[in-house]
Amino acid sequence: MDAFIAYFSDMPTLHRSGLLVGGLAIFLLIENAAPLFSLKTYSRVKHTGLNIFFTFTTILVNLSMAFLLVRTAQWVDTSSFGVMNWMSDAPILLTALVGLMLMDFVGAWLAHYVQHHVKWMWKFHLIHHTDQHIDTTSANRHHPGESVIRFVFTLLAIVVVGAPIWMIFVYQSLSLVMTQFNHSNIAMSKWLDDALVWVVCTPNMHRVHHHYRQPYSDTNYGNIFSLWDRIFQTYIVVDNKKLVYGVDTHMEKSEVNDVGYLLKIPFLPYRPHIEYEDEEQL
């Protein structure tokens, strides 16, 4: 465990970059070999290019604010504040597991839930939902403004958890791989998904969150651990092959494939969710 902590306490930038690029490459290859939805219905090159642009803006935002992560981690350490510090007498593996789960809850699940229920935050987050062909590149399709919002929730998570720098890097590394995984366009065997989804968020679990209309888009918010959706009763199971990706207020391809327009959306008039007479059953 000491070697593990030492590695993540000073995780090389090259290794973090390799995790991002390597994860994308591996999941893209698997998608190509075993896709759930056909890859022939859209230009994969253009789709990937647009999402990679937003991936780079996410990286730039995170890099520009990284010093705040370090300062916050130093503060909780010197102040002995947060759950991991209060569990200092517990076994390190238990402390690490609790810390990781709470980082996922505050930094991912709660951040995601709030963005769906606070109007001005939703206007930033909906750029992620305008993707009409969800795959592993969709994972970091975030407006720069949303990247800032998520960063603030990560800082809050560090304070609540009392996370040391090694835990922050463990969380960020696992979070990155899991979001690439659960957004991937992979046809998973039912037996495998049924086993994994008891613990982690799988593609079959998360896809319904990207269905184009409510209430389905307000379910399955999780990123790493699936239990948060089970606890807060936002977990559902649907037939993934019936899903239609996107968000009903922004279905025009001329809008959702235009990077300039996507960047402007949060500053344009709010489009309220569409009310439907019929109740959709997936």
BAMAR-418752 format. One record per residue (C-alpha): residue number from 1; residue in one letter; x, y negated, z. Coordinates in pm, 1 decimal. Each point is the difference from the previous one (the first is absolute). Example, Ala and Ser with C-alpha at 12.3 -4.5 7.8 and 13.67 -1.06 7.14 Angstrom:
2
- 1 | A | 1230.0 | 450.0 | 780.0
- 2 | S | 137.0 | -344.0 | -66.0
REM end
This chain:
282
- 1 | M | 0.0 | 0.0 | 0.0
- 2 | D | 292.2 | -233.8 | 71.3
- 3 | A | 128.6 | 39.1 | -356.3
- 4 | F | -351.6 | -62.3 | -135.9
- 5 | I | -36.5 | -321.1 | 203.1
- 6 | A | 349.7 | -113.7 | -95.6
- 7 | Y | -71.8 | 47.1 | -370.7
- 8 | F | -326.1 | -194.7 | 2.8
- 9 | S | 144.5 | -268.4 | 227.5
- 10 | D | 233.4 | -96.4 | -282.7
- 11 | M | -170.7 | 148.8 | -306.9
- 12 | P | 195.4 | -108.5 | -310.8
- 13 | T | -185.0 | -227.3 | -244.9
- 14 | L | 100.8 | 236.2 | -279.1
- 15 | H | -178.6 | 287.5 | 173.4
- 16 | R | -316.3 | -206.9 | 43.4
- 17 | S | 10.8 | -97.3 | -367.5
- 18 | G | 58.1 | 362.0 | -92.5
- 19 | L | -309.0 | 101.5 | 196.4
- 20 | L | -213.9 | -245.5 | -199.7
- 21 | V | 139.3 | 88.5 | -342.1
- 22 | G | 38.4 | 370.2 | 73.0
- 23 | G | -352.7 | 29.4 | 135.7
- 24 | L | -147.6 | -171.5 | -305.3
- 25 | A | 201.2 | 219.5 | -235.8
- 26 | I | -96.4 | 326.1 | 173.1
- 27 | F | -372.0 | -80.3 | 20.3
- 28 | L | -8.6 | -126.6 | -359.6
- 29 | L | 149.6 | 330.7 | -114.1
- 30 | I | -253.9 | 199.8 | 201.2
- 31 | E | -283.7 | -215.8 | -137.0
- 32 | N | 122.8 | 67.1 | -351.4
- 33 | A | 1.2 | 374.6 | 64.7
- 34 | A | -326.7 | 30.1 | 195.2
- 35 | P | -221.9 | -310.8 | -29.3
- 36 | L | -351.2 | -11.1 | 143.9
- 37 | F | -113.4 | -262.9 | -252.5
- 38 | S | 125.3 | -0.7 | -359.0
- 39 | L | 301.9 | -219.3 | -73.0
- 40 | K | -111.4 | -48.0 | -361.2
- 41 | T | -285.0 | -245.4 | 67.4
- 42 | Y | 222.3 | -304.7 | 61.8
- 43 | S | 347.3 | -139.7 | -64.5
- 44 | R | 207.2 | 141.7 | 281.4
- 45 | V | 295.4 | -222.3 | -88.3
- 46 | K | -203.0 | -323.3 | 31.1
- 47 | H | -172.1 | 125.0 | 313.5
- 48 | T | 329.6 | 91.8 | 162.9
- 49 | G | 160.9 | -327.7 | -104.7
- 50 | L | -274.9 | -205.9 | 164.7
- 51 | N | 18.6 | 199.5 | 322.8
- 52 | I | 379.7 | -12.2 | 8.9
- 53 | F | -23.8 | -380.5 | -21.2
- 54 | F | -209.9 | -3.9 | 317.4
- 55 | T | 234.4 | 253.5 | 160.1
- 56 | F | 288.5 | -243.3 | -53.5
- 57 | T | -197.8 | -292.0 | 145.7
- 58 | T | -71.8 | 217.8 | 304.1
- 59 | I | 371.3 | 73.3 | 35.4
- 60 | L | 87.4 | -369.8 | -28.6
- 61 | V | -251.7 | -99.3 | 268.0
- 62 | N | 121.3 | 272.7 | 235.1
- 63 | L | 366.8 | -86.5 | -53.7
- 64 | S | -58.5 | -371.4 | 56.9
- 65 | M | -170.9 | 70.7 | 333.0
- 66 | A | 212.0 | 294.4 | 115.9
- 67 | F | 179.7 | -211.5 | 260.4
- 68 | L | -331.0 | -27.4 | 186.5
- 69 | L | -11.0 | 379.6 | 36.9
- 70 | V | 347.3 | -3.8 | 154.2
- 71 | R | -80.2 | -291.1 | 232.6
- 72 | T | -326.0 | 161.3 | 112.3
- 73 | A | 169.9 | 334.6 | 64.6
- 74 | Q | 268.4 | -178.3 | 203.0
- 75 | W | -263.3 | -183.4 | 203.5
- 76 | V | -199.5 | 312.1 | 94.9
- 77 | D | 328.2 | 170.6 | 94.0
- 78 | T | 129.7 | -278.2 | 226.2
- 79 | S | -348.4 | -53.3 | 147.6
- 80 | S | -65.1 | 372.6 | 45.3
- 81 | F | -339.1 | -62.9 | -157.1
- 82 | G | -219.8 | 245.1 | -187.8
- 83 | V | -112.5 | 360.9 | 20.8
- 84 | M | 333.8 | 164.4 | -84.8
- 85 | N | 176.4 | -202.2 | 271.4
- 86 | W | -271.5 | 90.4 | 249.7
- 87 | M | 54.0 | 368.6 | -89.8
- 88 | S | 375.4 | -14.4 | 65.7
- 89 | D | -17.6 | 296.2 | 240.7
- 90 | A | -187.6 | 221.5 | -247.8
- 91 | P | 175.1 | 243.7 | -239.5
- 92 | I | 137.5 | -191.1 | -298.9
- 93 | L | -188.5 | 214.9 | -252.9
- 94 | L | -332.6 | -77.7 | 167.3
- 95 | T | 87.2 | -369.6 | 21.6
- 96 | A | 98.2 | -4.0 | -367.3
- 97 | L | -321.2 | 175.8 | -108.1
- 98 | V | -222.4 | -237.5 | 199.0
- 99 | G | 196.0 | -297.2 | -132.6
- 100 | L | -28.9 | 116.9 | -360.8
- 101 | M | -373.1 | 64.8 | 30.0
- 102 | L | -64.6 | -342.6 | 152.4
- 103 | M | 215.8 | -170.4 | -264.5
- 104 | D | -217.2 | 169.6 | -261.6
- 105 | F | -319.5 | -104.4 | 177.7
- 106 | V | 81.3 | -369.1 | 46.9
- 107 | G | 226.8 | -55.0 | -299.7
- 108 | A | -203.8 | 195.6 | -255.1
- 109 | W | -350.8 | 112.1 | 103.0
- 110 | L | -98.6 | -311.3 | 194.8
- 111 | A | 159.5 | -234.6 | -253.3
- 112 | H | -188.3 | 175.2 | -278.9
- 113 | Y | -333.5 | 1.3 | 184.8
- 114 | V | 23.5 | -370.6 | 85.1
- 115 | Q | 80.6 | -94.3 | -358.9
- 116 | H | -322.4 | 166.6 | -111.8
- 117 | H | -208.3 | -191.9 | 254.7
- 118 | V | 148.3 | -350.9 | 1.1
- 119 | K | -102.5 | -180.0 | -318.7
- 120 | W | 313.6 | -205.5 | -61.5
- 121 | M | 222.3 | 302.2 | 60.9
- 122 | W | -213.0 | 210.5 | -233.1
- 123 | K | 64.2 | -247.7 | -281.4
- 124 | F | 369.8 | 87.8 | 25.9
- 125 | H | -51.4 | 373.1 | 56.9
- 126 | L | -239.8 | 51.1 | -289.4
- 127 | I | 291.9 | -29.8 | -244.8
- 128 | H | 98.3 | 345.1 | 127.2
- 129 | H | -352.6 | 123.8 | -74.3
- 130 | T | -21.1 | -140.2 | -352.9
- 131 | D | 220.3 | 285.8 | -123.9
- 132 | Q | -221.2 | 219.6 | -218.8
- 133 | H | 254.1 | 281.0 | -38.7
- 134 | I | 125.5 | 91.9 | 346.4
- 135 | D | 336.0 | 174.7 | 5.9
- 136 | T | 317.5 | -9.1 | 207.2
- 137 | T | 97.5 | -341.7 | -143.4
- 138 | S | -323.6 | -143.2 | 144.5
- 139 | A | 138.5 | 45.1 | 352.5
- 140 | N | 168.6 | -341.3 | 15.8
- 141 | R | -232.6 | -191.8 | -229.6
- 142 | H | -36.0 | -281.5 | 253.7
- 143 | H | -42.6 | -371.7 | -51.5
- 144 | P | 294.0 | -184.3 | 163.4
- 145 | G | -251.1 | -154.4 | 240.3
- 146 | E | -111.6 | 345.2 | 110.6
- 147 | S | 362.7 | 98.5 | 49.7
- 148 | V | 29.2 | -286.7 | 249.2
- 149 | I | -320.1 | 110.0 | 177.9
- 150 | R | 123.3 | 357.3 | 27.3
- 151 | F | 336.0 | -124.3 | 127.7
- 152 | V | -174.1 | -190.1 | 281.3
- 153 | F | -184.1 | 317.5 | 100.9
- 154 | T | 332.1 | 186.5 | -2.2
- 155 | L | 139.7 | -260.0 | 242.0
- 156 | L | -306.8 | 48.2 | 219.4
- 157 | A | 57.3 | 375.6 | -10.7
- 158 | I | 362.4 | -46.0 | 111.0
- 159 | V | -113.9 | -204.7 | 299.4
- 160 | V | -274.9 | 244.0 | 100.3
- 161 | V | 223.0 | 302.9 | -44.0
- 162 | G | 316.4 | -157.8 | 134.9
- 163 | A | 167.7 | 147.2 | -305.4
- 164 | P | 379.0 | 4.1 | -20.9
- 165 | I | 156.5 | -57.6 | -340.1
- 166 | W | 41.3 | 373.0 | -65.5
- 167 | M | -372.1 | 59.6 | 48.2
- 168 | I | -79.5 | -286.0 | -238.0
- 169 | F | 214.0 | 159.2 | -270.4
- 170 | V | -148.3 | 346.1 | 64.9
- 171 | Y | -350.7 | -143.4 | -27.4
- 172 | Q | 73.7 | -201.8 | -313.8
- 173 | S | 170.6 | 294.3 | -170.0
- 174 | L | -281.5 | 243.3 | 74.0
- 175 | S | -263.6 | -260.7 | -82.4
- 176 | L | 159.9 | -60.4 | -339.9
- 177 | V | 11.9 | 368.2 | -93.4
- 178 | M | -353.1 | 62.6 | 126.4
- 179 | T | -155.7 | -289.1 | -190.4
- 180 | Q | 171.1 | 119.1 | -319.0
- 181 | F | -133.4 | 348.6 | 72.6
- 182 | N | -358.7 | -86.7 | 88.2
- 183 | H | -39.5 | -227.3 | -302.6
- 184 | S | 142.4 | 258.5 | -239.3
- 185 | N | -207.6 | 141.1 | -284.3
- 186 | I | 73.6 | 360.9 | 93.7
- 187 | A | -242.7 | 291.6 | -29.2
- 188 | M | 55.4 | 164.4 | 338.2
- 189 | S | -115.2 | 348.2 | 88.5
- 190 | K | -297.6 | -9.5 | 235.3
- 191 | W | 165.8 | 234.3 | 251.0
- 192 | L | 305.9 | -223.1 | 18.9
- 193 | D | -201.8 | -318.0 | 37.4
- 194 | D | -224.8 | 157.9 | 263.0
- 195 | A | 307.8 | 90.7 | 204.9
- 196 | L | 185.1 | -331.2 | -34.8
- 197 | V | -296.3 | -234.5 | 49.9
- 198 | W | -42.8 | 106.8 | 360.9
- 199 | V | 321.1 | -189.1 | 69.4
- 200 | V | 87.4 | -236.7 | -285.3
- 201 | C | -178.6 | -203.7 | -265.3
- 202 | T | 2.5 | 191.9 | -328.8
- 203 | P | -83.3 | -122.8 | -351.2
- 204 | N | -333.5 | 183.5 | 16.7
- 205 | M | -82.1 | -188.7 | 318.8
- 206 | H | 110.6 | -347.2 | -107.1
- 207 | R | -133.7 | -14.9 | -357.4
- 208 | V | -358.3 | -72.2 | 102.9
- 209 | H | 123.6 | -322.6 | 158.2
- 210 | H | 68.7 | -119.1 | -354.7
- 211 | H | -349.3 | 76.4 | -131.8
- 212 | Y | -137.9 | -311.7 | -165.6
- 213 | R | -296.4 | -60.9 | 229.9
- 214 | Q | -95.1 | -4.7 | 364.4
- 215 | P | -48.5 | 172.3 | 239.3
- 216 | Y | 263.5 | 240.8 | -134.0
- 217 | S | 270.7 | -266.2 | -28.5
- 218 | D | -44.4 | -66.2 | 372.5
- 219 | T | 109.0 | 349.2 | 104.4
- 220 | N | 324.2 | 196.5 | 48.0
- 221 | Y | 225.5 | -294.3 | 83.9
- 222 | G | 285.2 | 211.4 | 134.2
- 223 | N | 355.4 | 17.7 | -131.6
- 224 | I | 203.8 | 250.8 | 201.6
- 225 | F | -229.5 | 166.6 | 254.3
- 226 | S | -358.6 | 97.2 | -80.5
- 227 | L | -122.4 | 1.4 | 360.1
- 228 | W | -64.2 | -376.5 | 12.7
- 229 | D | -278.0 | 30.6 | -257.9
- 230 | R | -141.4 | 295.9 | 188.2
- 231 | I | 7.9 | -189.2 | 331.7
- 232 | F | -165.2 | -313.6 | -142.1
- 233 | Q | -246.8 | 196.0 | -215.5
- 234 | T | 120.9 | -136.9 | -332.8
- 235 | Y | 102.8 | 342.9 | -129.2
- 236 | I | -198.3 | 158.9 | -283.3
- 237 | V | 47.9 | 278.9 | -253.5
- 238 | V | -116.9 | -32.1 | -362.0
- 239 | D | 45.6 | 162.3 | -340.4
- 240 | N | 302.8 | -188.4 | -132.2
- 241 | K | -87.9 | 72.4 | -362.7
- 242 | K | -309.3 | -221.4 | 30.8
- 243 | L | 199.2 | -305.9 | 102.2
- 244 | V | 20.8 | -318.7 | -205.6
- 245 | Y | 298.0 | -214.8 | 94.2
- 246 | G | -2.7 | -378.0 | 35.0
- 247 | V | -216.4 | -253.9 | 180.0
- 248 | D | -343.8 | -82.7 | -137.2
- 249 | T | 44.6 | -376.5 | 19.2
- 250 | H | 309.0 | 14.3 | -223.4
- 251 | M | -42.2 | 268.7 | -265.3
- 252 | E | 100.7 | -204.6 | -307.0
- 253 | K | 321.4 | 146.9 | -136.9
- 254 | S | 108.1 | -344.4 | -120.9
- 255 | E | 4.8 | -108.0 | 366.0
- 256 | V | 142.7 | 302.5 | 178.0
- 257 | N | 287.0 | 48.9 | -246.5
- 258 | D | 107.9 | -366.1 | -0.6
- 259 | V | 268.3 | -65.0 | 260.7
- 260 | G | -58.2 | -375.7 | -7.8
- 261 | Y | -371.2 | 40.5 | 65.1
- 262 | L | 59.6 | 253.6 | 277.9
- 263 | L | 230.9 | -245.0 | 176.1
- 264 | K | -272.7 | -269.8 | -19.3
- 265 | I | -289.9 | 213.1 | 130.2
- 266 | P | 39.8 | -88.5 | 371.5
- 267 | F | -29.8 | -369.2 | -86.4
- 268 | L | -306.4 | 34.1 | -225.0
- 269 | P | -363.0 | -7.3 | 121.9
- 270 | Y | -98.3 | 308.7 | 198.8
- 271 | R | -203.0 | 262.5 | -184.2
- 272 | P | -237.1 | 174.6 | 242.5
- 273 | H | -37.9 | 376.7 | -13.6
- 274 | I | -274.3 | 119.3 | -233.8
- 275 | E | -315.3 | 137.2 | 159.9
- 276 | Y | -138.7 | 313.1 | -168.7
- 277 | E | -357.6 | 125.8 | 13.8
- 278 | D | 100.7 | 364.5 | -27.8
- 279 | E | 211.0 | 183.1 | 255.9
- 280 | E | 293.0 | 170.6 | -169.0
- 281 | Q | 83.4 | 356.5 | 98.5
- 282 | L | 350.8 | 128.6 | -68.7
REM end
